[in-house]
Structures are given as structure tokens and as C-alpha cells.
Amino acid sequence: MDLNIRKEQLAEHQGGLSISIPGFKGNPAEVDPSQIYIEYYEGKLLVHIWRGEPDPMTIEIPPEDEK
């Protein structure tokens, strides 16, 4: 499954996209835990990954023009 989203679309939806896959550990603070949250925040594309811990692992993805 492919999903193409523009950063402007993320901003339109309060900054992010939450991905939940039932049956796997996720954000323990949520009733229906999600495992992945992608957001465009302060000019940065960030991916937060929960594996059942309170704090996620966060990865910043640089823009294409940065090497």
C-alpha cells in the first residue's frame, strides 16, 4: 500500500498522521494505541515510533535538497 501526502496536508490535519495496527504494542497513553505518528512540525518531518514504551523513538527525515 502506498500513500503520498504533502506536508501541507499534514498541517491541515493538526500536523500529523497516526498509523495503528491492531494486535501490536503502541503508545500506552492511548485507548487504541497507535504505533507510528508522522508529523510536519516547525519545518521538520518527524516520525515517532512506539513499541509499548511511554516515550517514542523519533526520527527526523531531512528534505531532499539536504545531503
The first five atom37 places (N, CA, C, CB, O) and aatype in JSON, in Angstrom:
{
  "aatype": [12, 3, 10, 2, 9, 1, 11, 6, 5, 10, 0, 6, 8, 5, 7, 7, 10, 15, 9, 15, 9, 14, 7, 13, 11, 7, 2, 14, 0, 6, 19, 3, 14, 15, 5, 9, 18, 9, 6, 18, 18, 6, 7, 11, 10, 10, 19, 8, 9, 17, 1, 7, 6, 14, 3, 14, 12, 16, 9, 6, 9, 14, 14, 6, 3, 6, 11],
  "atom_mask": [
    [1, 1, 1, 1, 1],
    [1, 1, 1, 1, 1],
    [1, 1, 1, 1, 1],
    [1, 1, 1, 1, 1],
    [1, 1, 1, 1, 1],
    [1, 1, 1, 1, 1],
    [1, 1, 1, 1, 1],
    [1, 1, 1, 1, 1],
    [1, 1, 1, 1, 1],
    [1, 1, 1, 1, 1],
    [1, 1, 1, 1, 1],
    [1, 1, 1, 1, 1],
    [1, 1, 1, 1, 1],
    [1, 1, 1, 1, 1],
    [1, 1, 1, 0, 1],
    [1, 1, 1, 0, 1],
    [1, 1, 1, 1, 1],
    [1, 1, 1, 1, 1],
    [1, 1, 1, 1, 1],
    [1, 1, 1, 1, 1],
    [1, 1, 1, 1, 1],
    [1, 1, 1, 1, 1],
    [1, 1, 1, 0, 1],
    [1, 1, 1, 1, 1],
    [1, 1, 1, 1, 1],
    [1, 1, 1, 0, 1],
    [1, 1, 1, 1, 1],
    [1, 1, 1, 1, 1],
    [1, 1, 1, 1, 1],
    [1, 1, 1, 1, 1],
    [1, 1, 1, 1, 1],
    [1, 1, 1, 1, 1],
    [1, 1, 1, 1, 1],
    [1, 1, 1, 1, 1],
    [1, 1, 1, 1, 1],
    [1, 1, 1, 1, 1],
    [1, 1, 1, 1, 1],
    [1, 1, 1, 1, 1],
    [1, 1, 1, 1, 1],
    [1, 1, 1, 1, 1],
    [1, 1, 1, 1, 1],
    [1, 1, 1, 1, 1],
    [1, 1, 1, 0, 1],
    [1, 1, 1, 1, 1],
    [1, 1, 1, 1, 1],
    [1, 1, 1, 1, 1],
    [1, 1, 1, 1, 1],
    [1, 1, 1, 1, 1],
    [1, 1, 1, 1, 1],
    [1, 1, 1, 1, 1],
    [1, 1, 1, 1, 1],
    [1, 1, 1, 0, 1],
    [1, 1, 1, 1, 1],
    [1, 1, 1, 1, 1],
    [1, 1, 1, 1, 1],
    [1, 1, 1, 1, 1],
    [1, 1, 1, 1, 1],
    [1, 1, 1, 1, 1],
    [1, 1, 1, 1, 1],
    [1, 1, 1, 1, 1],
    [1, 1, 1, 1, 1],
    [1, 1, 1, 1, 1],
    [1, 1, 1, 1, 1],
    [1, 1, 1, 1, 1],
    [1, 1, 1, 1, 1],
    [1, 1, 1, 1, 1],
    [1, 1, 1, 1, 1]
  ],
  "atom_positions": [
    [[0.85, -1.16, 0.0], [0.0, 0.0, 0.0], [0.9, 1.23, 0.0], [-0.97, -0.01, 1.22], [1.8, 1.34, 0.83]],
    [[0.65, 2.14, -0.91], [1.4, 3.39, -0.98], [0.46, 4.54, -0.63], [2.01, 3.6, -2.39], [-0.72, 4.54, -0.97]],
    [[1.02, 5.52, 0.06], [0.27, 6.7, 0.47], [1.17, 7.9, 0.24], [-0.21, 6.6, 1.96], [2.26, 7.97, 0.81]],
    [[0.73, 8.83, -0.57], [1.51, 10.05, -0.83], [0.78, 11.23, -0.2], [1.71, 10.27, -2.37], [-0.38, 11.49, -0.51]],
    [[1.48, 11.94, 0.68], [0.89, 13.05, 1.41], [1.83, 14.24, 1.3], [0.62, 12.68, 2.9], [3.05, 14.09, 1.45]],
    [[1.29, 15.41, 1.03], [2.09, 16.63, 1.03], [2.18, 17.17, 2.45], [1.48, 17.7, 0.07], [1.27, 16.95, 3.25]],
    [[3.25, 17.87, 2.77], [3.41, 18.41, 4.12], [2.25, 19.34, 4.48], [4.74, 19.17, 4.23], [1.87, 19.44, 5.64]],
    [[1.69, 20.01, 3.48], [0.54, 20.89, 3.73], [-0.67, 20.09, 4.2], [0.19, 21.68, 2.46], [-1.45, 20.57, 5.02]],
    [[-0.82, 18.88, 3.69], [-1.92, 18.03, 4.13], [-1.75, 17.61, 5.59], [-2.02, 16.79, 3.24], [-2.73, 17.53, 6.32]],
    [[-0.52, 17.35, 6.01], [-0.28, 17.01, 7.41], [-0.67, 18.19, 8.29], [1.21, 16.63, 7.64], [-1.29, 18.01, 9.34]],
    [[-0.32, 19.39, 7.87], [-0.64, 20.58, 8.64], [-2.16, 20.79, 8.73], [0.02, 21.82, 8.02], [-2.66, 21.25, 9.75]],
    [[-2.88, 20.45, 7.68], [-4.34, 20.59, 7.67], [-4.99, 19.67, 8.69], [-4.89, 20.29, 6.27], [-6.09, 19.95, 9.18]],
    [[-4.34, 18.58, 9.02], [-4.89, 17.59, 9.96], [-4.15, 17.67, 11.29], [-4.8, 16.16, 9.38], [-3.69, 16.66, 11.83]],
    [[-4.06, 18.89, 11.8], [-3.43, 19.16, 13.1], [-2.01, 18.62, 13.14], [-4.25, 18.54, 14.22], [-1.51, 18.23, 14.2]],
    [[-1.36, 18.61, 11.99], [0.06, 18.33, 11.95], [0.48, 16.89, 11.77], [0.0, 0.0, 0.0], [1.67, 16.63, 11.62]],
    [[-0.46, 15.94, 11.79], [0.05, 14.59, 11.74], [-0.87, 13.51, 11.21], [0.0, 0.0, 0.0], [-2.06, 13.73, 10.98]],
    [[-0.27, 12.34, 11.03], [-0.95, 11.14, 10.58], [-0.6, 10.02, 11.55], [-0.56, 10.77, 9.12], [0.57, 9.73, 11.77]],
    [[-1.61, 9.4, 12.12], [-1.41, 8.31, 13.06], [-1.69, 6.99, 12.36], [-2.32, 8.48, 14.32], [-2.69, 6.86, 11.65]],
    [[-0.81, 6.01, 12.55], [-0.99, 4.69, 11.95], [-1.08, 3.66, 13.08], [0.2, 4.35, 10.98], [-0.19, 3.55, 13.92]],
    [[-2.18, 2.92, 13.08], [-2.42, 1.9, 14.1], [-2.62, 0.54, 13.44], [-3.64, 2.26, 14.97], [-3.36, 0.41, 12.46]],
    [[-1.96, -0.45, 13.99], [-2.14, -1.83, 13.51], [-2.56, -2.65, 14.72], [-0.82, -2.4, 12.83], [-1.74, -2.93, 15.59]],
    [[-3.84, -3.04, 14.78], [-4.35, -3.79, 15.94], [-3.54, -5.05, 16.2], [-5.81, -4.14, 15.73], [-3.08, -5.73, 15.28]],
    [[-3.38, -5.35, 17.5], [-2.68, -6.56, 17.89], [-1.2, -6.36, 18.18], [0.0, 0.0, 0.0], [-0.5, -7.32, 18.53]],
    [[-0.72, -5.1, 18.05], [0.69, -4.81, 18.31], [0.78, -3.69, 19.33], [1.43, -4.44, 17.01], [-0.09, -2.83, 19.41]],
    [[1.86, -3.71, 20.12], [2.07, -2.67, 21.12], [2.23, -1.32, 20.45], [3.28, -2.99, 21.98], [2.75, -1.22, 19.34]],
    [[1.77, -0.29, 21.15], [1.88, 1.06, 20.63], [2.01, 2.06, 21.76], [0.0, 0.0, 0.0], [2.56, 1.74, 22.81]],
    [[1.5, 3.26, 21.55], [1.55, 4.32, 22.53], [0.66, 3.96, 23.72], [1.12, 5.67, 21.91], [-0.56, 3.91, 23.56]],
    [[1.24, 3.71, 24.91], [0.44, 3.27, 26.04], [-0.5, 4.35, 26.58], [1.34, 2.8, 27.14], [-1.38, 4.04, 27.39]],
    [[-0.33, 5.59, 26.15], [-1.2, 6.68, 26.62], [-2.52, 6.72, 25.86], [-0.48, 8.02, 26.49], [-3.41, 7.49, 26.24]],
    [[-2.68, 5.94, 24.82], [-3.89, 5.95, 24.01], [-4.76, 4.73, 24.31], [-3.53, 5.99, 22.51], [-4.26, 3.64, 24.58]],
    [[-6.08, 4.95, 24.25], [-7.02, 3.85, 24.45], [-6.84, 2.82, 23.34], [-8.48, 4.37, 24.49], [-6.75, 1.62, 23.6]],
    [[-6.79, 3.3, 22.09], [-6.5, 2.45, 20.94], [-5.08, 2.8, 20.48], [-7.56, 2.64, 19.76], [-4.91, 3.71, 19.68]],
    [[-4.07, 2.1, 20.98], [-2.69, 2.52, 20.73], [-2.29, 2.51, 19.26], [-1.77, 1.65, 21.48], [-2.56, 1.55, 18.53]],
    [[-1.63, 3.59, 18.85], [-1.04, 3.62, 17.52], [0.46, 3.39, 17.67], [-1.35, 4.99, 16.79], [1.05, 3.71, 18.7]],
    [[1.05, 2.85, 16.63], [2.47, 2.55, 16.67], [3.31, 3.65, 16.01], [2.73, 1.22, 15.98], [4.46, 3.87, 16.39]],
    [[2.73, 4.34, 15.04], [3.5, 5.3, 14.25], [2.72, 6.61, 14.13], [3.83, 4.73, 12.84], [1.52, 6.61, 13.87]],
    [[3.43, 7.72, 14.32], [2.83, 9.04, 14.13], [3.8, 9.85, 13.29], [2.53, 9.74, 15.5], [4.96, 10.01, 13.66]],
    [[3.32, 10.36, 12.16], [4.14, 11.16, 11.25], [3.61, 12.58, 11.31], [4.11, 10.59, 9.79], [2.41, 12.82, 11.16]],
    [[4.52, 13.54, 11.52], [4.07, 14.93, 11.61], [5.05, 15.87, 10.92], [3.89, 15.34, 13.05], [6.24, 15.59, 10.82]],
    [[4.5, 16.98, 10.46], [5.3, 18.08, 9.94], [5.21, 19.17, 11.0], [4.8, 18.58, 8.51], [4.16, 19.79, 11.17]],
    [[6.31, 19.4, 11.72], [6.31, 20.27, 12.89], [7.51, 21.2, 12.84], [6.31, 19.45, 14.19], [8.65, 20.76, 12.75]],
    [[7.23, 22.5, 12.9], [8.28, 23.52, 12.88], [9.26, 23.31, 11.73], [9.04, 23.52, 14.2], [10.48, 23.4, 11.91]],
    [[8.72, 23.02, 10.55], [9.54, 22.85, 9.36], [10.27, 21.51, 9.26], [0.0, 0.0, 0.0], [11.11, 21.33, 8.38]],
    [[9.96, 20.57, 10.16], [10.63, 19.27, 10.16], [9.62, 18.15, 9.94], [11.4, 19.06, 11.48], [8.5, 18.21, 10.44]],
    [[10.04, 17.14, 9.2], [9.25, 15.93, 9.06], [9.76, 14.93, 10.1], [9.34, 15.34, 7.59], [10.91, 14.51, 10.06]],
    [[8.88, 14.57, 11.03], [9.25, 13.69, 12.14], [8.41, 12.43, 12.12], [9.1, 14.41, 13.48], [7.21, 12.47, 11.83]],
    [[9.04, 11.3, 12.43], [8.34, 10.03, 12.55], [8.57, 9.53, 13.97], [8.84, 8.98, 11.48], [9.71, 9.32, 14.39]],
    [[7.47, 9.33, 14.7], [7.54, 8.83, 16.07], [7.08, 7.38, 16.07], [6.67, 9.71, 17.05], [6.04, 7.06, 15.48]],
    [[7.84, 6.51, 16.71], [7.52, 5.08, 16.73], [7.43, 4.61, 18.18], [8.57, 4.25, 15.94], [8.38, 4.75, 18.95]],
    [[6.27, 4.04, 18.54], [6.08, 3.47, 19.88], [6.14, 1.95, 19.79], [4.73, 3.93, 20.49], [5.64, 1.35, 18.85]],
    [[6.75, 1.35, 20.79], [6.8, -0.11, 20.88], [6.32, -0.54, 22.26], [8.24, -0.63, 20.62], [6.78, -1.54, 22.8]],
    [[5.37, 0.24, 22.81], [4.82, -0.07, 24.11], [5.43, 0.75, 25.23], [0.0, 0.0, 0.0], [5.0, 0.67, 26.38]],
    [[6.45, 1.56, 24.91], [7.08, 2.42, 25.9], [6.35, 3.76, 25.95], [8.58, 2.62, 25.58], [5.7, 4.15, 24.97]],
    [[6.45, 4.49, 27.09], [5.8, 5.8, 27.17], [6.39, 6.82, 26.18], [5.92, 6.35, 28.58], [5.65, 7.64, 25.63]],
    [[7.7, 6.78, 25.95], [8.34, 7.73, 25.04], [8.7, 7.05, 23.73], [9.6, 8.35, 25.69], [9.28, 5.96, 23.72]],
    [[8.35, 7.69, 22.61], [8.64, 7.07, 21.32], [10.09, 7.29, 20.88], [7.7, 7.62, 20.26], [10.78, 8.18, 21.38]],
    [[10.52, 6.47, 19.94], [11.75, 6.73, 19.2], [11.34, 7.74, 18.12], [12.39, 5.38, 18.58], [10.32, 7.55, 17.46]],
    [[12.11, 8.81, 17.95], [11.77, 9.83, 16.96], [12.89, 9.93, 15.94], [11.53, 11.2, 17.64], [14.07, 9.99, 16.28]],
    [[12.49, 9.96, 14.67], [13.42, 10.07, 13.56], [13.06, 11.32, 12.78], [13.4, 8.79, 12.65], [11.9, 11.52, 12.42]],
    [[14.06, 12.17, 12.51], [13.83, 13.34, 11.66], [14.28, 13.0, 10.25], [14.59, 14.59, 12.2], [15.39, 12.5, 10.04]],
    [[13.42, 13.26, 9.28], [13.74, 12.98, 7.88], [14.07, 14.3, 7.2], [12.55, 12.23, 7.15], [13.22, 15.19, 7.13]],
    [[15.3, 14.46, 6.68], [15.68, 15.73, 6.06], [15.02, 15.91, 4.69], [17.21, 15.8, 5.91], [14.63, 14.94, 4.04]],
    [[14.89, 17.17, 4.25], [14.36, 17.42, 2.91], [15.3, 16.9, 1.83], [14.12, 18.93, 2.72], [16.48, 16.66, 2.1]],
    [[14.79, 16.7, 0.62], [15.59, 16.16, -0.48], [16.79, 17.02, -0.81], [14.74, 15.99, -1.7], [17.82, 16.48, -1.22]],
    [[16.71, 18.33, -0.65], [17.82, 19.19, -1.05], [18.97, 19.17, -0.05], [17.32, 20.61, -1.22], [20.02, 19.76, -0.32]],
    [[18.81, 18.5, 1.11], [19.91, 18.37, 2.06], [20.61, 17.02, 1.85], [19.4, 18.49, 3.53], [19.95, 16.01, 1.62]],
    [[21.9, 17.02, 1.93], [22.65, 15.78, 1.77], [23.32, 15.42, 3.06], [23.69, 15.89, 0.66], [24.01, 14.4, 3.14]]
  ]
}
